[in-house]
Amino acid sequence: MKKTLTTVPLTSPALCPSRRESFLPFVSPLIGEEEIAEVIDTLRSGWLTTGPKTRRFEEQFREYVGARHAIAVNSCTSALHLALTVLGVGRGDEVIVPTFTFCATANVVAHLGARPVLVDVDQDFNVKPEAIEAAITPRTKAIMPVHLSGQACDLEAILAIAARHHLPVVEDAAHAVGATYRGKKIGTFGKITAFSFYATKNLTAGEGGMITTDDDQLAQRMRLLSLHGMNCDAWNRHSASGSWYYEVTEAGFKNNMSDLQASLGIHQLRKLDAFIATRTNYAQRFTAAFSAIPEIEPPVIHPHRQHAWHLYILRLKLERLRIDRAQFIEELRSRQIGTSVHFIPVHLQPFYQQTFGYRRGDFPNAEHLYERIISLPLYPPND
Ligand SMILES: *Cc1c(COP(=O)(O)O)cnc(C)c1O
């Protein structure tokens, strides 16, 4: 991986190199000896589920982001679901979600019996603030922007719209751990922010997620709901000073993170800035190499937003090509390069068409992008 990337000259002939000898997977996690040793330490400690390591990971994450609270959970999907739950989203409500995202962003709205009001995106893959404002109705309960690919949305515009309409913003920051907007880390802007530590994400715990918020009451309730609605977790019950007694104050969920996951997270967080620096370096090399090629477009970059570079999404200028996106992917595969597509717009998915009446043609920008996008491998090397 390292060898290939560092030997690519920044000129277009480099884009027709000889075939690689081994397959370059689209994604590969970078797990070091520190993570492995920490997992083994946890296995030997006699405590596997939510406990001291989860608390340490939360504390370190809270400090890294600069938020008042950080609550570790088992996925970003759970984080988003908890966020909407404590904001009171339910049957008959509407939540505004960009159509150009992973299905989880919209699924959690559907889980709560509410309607995901899908809106279109711009050339930078992020939600259009004007589209959010146009979609607000008396039933709107929340706005859920997604910092797609790891670059922050136009938060100033989105937060101004939210303030004008007295609506909370729940950020899907699954791609954006470590990203900044005007010098401040993502996780400190909206009412609640949700992060993902899924296997393919910039920081991985195998599976996992984190919620950040500055709101004491929402934080307390999300923590409670993340573990059955019990007012005392198992670590506090089973430790030397603990008590067996607990009260269930609400029918909560089962969303807690285990200390095994936190063992990975603690060390991944320490390495995160270095991971992002490598991703940024590769992304800049890609952009420098691709800018001279009229058939493809590198991603749109905004000033004053530090990109986390979770994804490098190339846009094909199909009008200038004789092959389509599927053939382009096949050509790369035949040259031993794995790629992916992020994302199939939510409104093209059968469930969203059948349940909410969305149709092809509803969101022209997202559909135009969808036919042209390819995500390239972009991750720190393993060797
Ligand atoms: C990965 C992802 C999620 C879901 O994350 P999990 O931790 O797997 O639940 C949500 N939104 C977006 C945009 C994602 O890419």
The ligand as an SDF file (V2000), in Angstrom:
LIG
                    3D

 15 15  0  0  0  0  0  0  0  0999 V2000
  -21.4810    4.0390    9.1980 C   0  0  0  0  0  0  0  0  0  0  0  0
  -22.5550    5.0790    9.1920 C   0  0  0  0  0  0  0  0  0  0  0  0
  -23.5890    5.0810   10.1330 C   0  0  0  0  0  0  0  0  0  0  0  0
  -23.8320    3.9470   11.0720 C   0  0  0  0  0  0  0  0  0  0  0  0
  -22.7790    3.6660   11.9120 O   0  0  0  0  0  0  0  0  0  0  0  0
  -22.8410    2.3420   12.8330 P   0  0  0  0  0  0  0  0  0  0  0  0
  -21.8160    2.6330   13.8890 O   0  0  0  0  0  0  0  0  0  0  0  0
  -22.4720    1.2070   11.9490 O   0  0  0  0  0  0  0  0  0  0  0  0
  -24.2050    2.2410   13.3730 O   0  0  0  0  0  0  0  0  0  0  0  0
  -24.4580    6.1410   10.1510 C   0  0  0  0  0  0  0  0  0  0  0  0
  -24.3720    7.1400    9.2630 N   0  0  0  0  0  0  0  0  0  0  0  0
  -23.4130    7.1710    8.3170 C   0  0  0  0  0  0  0  0  0  0  0  0
  -23.3490    8.3280    7.3730 C   0  0  0  0  0  0  0  0  0  0  0  0
  -22.4910    6.1270    8.2280 C   0  0  0  0  0  0  0  0  0  0  0  0
  -21.5710    6.1230    7.2570 O   0  0  0  0  0  0  0  0  0  0  0  0
  1  2  1  0
  2  3  1  0
  2 14  2  0
  3  4  1  0
  3 10  2  0
  4  5  1  0
  5  6  1  0
  6  7  2  0
  6  8  1  0
  6  9  1  0
 10 11  1  0
 11 12  2  0
 12 13  1  0
 12 14  1  0
 14 15  1  0
M  END
$$$$
